[in-house]
């Protein structure tokens, strides 16, 4: 993420995909956390939505 406005762009996937409960992105950490319902949306769909916004994302193991 290059600009703080990018955070808002990435967080907008919450409105684009069913099953997304919350998206929290950090410009400083260049990281986002997505809380989602796995029965409604897949990890691949989330990564694809981020890519459509023009950014690269990779899934990390959850705690």
C-alpha positions as CSV (number, residue, x, y, z in Angstrom):
1,X,0.0,0.0,0.0
2,X,1.4,3.3,-1.0
3,X,-1.1,5.9,0.3
4,X,-3.5,6.0,3.2
5,X,-6.3,6.2,0.6
6,X,-5.3,2.7,-0.4
7,X,-6.5,1.5,2.9
8,X,-10.0,2.7,2.2
9,X,-9.8,1.1,-1.2
10,X,-8.8,-2.3,0.1
11,X,-11.3,-2.1,3.0
12,X,-14.1,-1.5,0.4
13,X,-14.1,-5.3,-0.4
14,X,-16.3,-5.5,2.7
15,X,-19.1,-4.0,0.6
16,X,-18.3,-6.0,-2.5
17,X,-18.4,-9.6,-1.2
18,X,-21.1,-11.4,0.8
19,X,-19.9,-13.0,4.0
20,X,-17.3,-10.3,4.8
21,X,-17.9,-9.3,8.4
22,X,-15.0,-6.8,8.9
23,X,-11.9,-5.6,7.1
24,X,-9.1,-3.8,8.9
25,X,-6.2,-2.5,6.9
26,X,-3.0,-0.8,8.1
27,X,-0.9,1.5,5.9
28,X,2.0,1.4,8.4
29,X,2.1,-2.4,8.6
30,X,1.1,-3.0,5.0
31,X,-1.3,-5.6,6.3
32,X,-5.0,-6.3,6.5
33,X,-7.1,-8.6,8.6
34,X,-10.4,-9.9,7.2
35,X,-13.1,-11.5,9.4
36,X,-15.4,-13.5,7.1
37,X,-17.9,-16.4,7.0
38,X,-16.2,-19.3,5.2
39,X,-19.6,-20.6,4.2
40,X,-20.3,-17.5,2.1
41,X,-17.0,-16.4,0.7
42,X,-13.6,-18.1,0.1
43,X,-10.1,-17.0,0.8
44,X,-9.5,-17.1,-3.0
45,X,-12.5,-14.8,-3.6
46,X,-11.1,-12.3,-1.0
47,X,-7.6,-12.3,-2.6
48,X,-9.2,-11.9,-6.0
49,X,-11.2,-8.8,-4.8
50,X,-8.0,-7.3,-3.4
51,X,-6.3,-7.9,-6.8
52,X,-9.1,-6.2,-8.6
53,X,-8.4,-3.1,-6.4
54,X,-4.8,-3.2,-7.9
55,X,-3.0,-4.7,-4.9
56,X,-1.2,-8.0,-4.1
57,X,-2.3,-10.0,-1.1
58,X,-1.2,-13.3,0.4
59,X,-3.0,-15.3,3.1
60,X,-1.2,-15.8,6.3
61,X,-1.9,-18.5,8.9
62,X,-4.4,-17.3,11.5
63,X,-3.7,-17.4,15.2
